[in-house]
């Protein structure tokens, strides 16, 4: 195997690597050829010897690619860590208070709705026996209606609130991932 054939083969095997990595690997082999020729070895002999050894170049290329990817993922990990810390502080300072207030209001209105629905039934129990039947009926129907209106409004409000919160969480996760 000639020196030129060896380097063509090496270039072919390393074509998936970034240009800088390829140049470094080729430079290492050129240095080997130069050192061998300085020590009196024939270039064809060195190329033949390295040609057999170059069967491992594919695995070395994969190793270098893995190193490049792991270095890239280390930088990505550091960036993700910085993004999560920044988003955590932002969410703690700016988002947490409105989130808690809206959650508390939705919870309180849901409890009011359940209480109004229960009150429409409790009106008919013994402590209210002295009131007129028409008053009980009107009060029972109005509390039931108001409880149903608030309950229906809360079902839709909570549904949209959950959708909005899940989208916000998804946005945060995508920012941390760098997407």
Beta strands, then each sheet from edge to edge (+ up, - down):
end
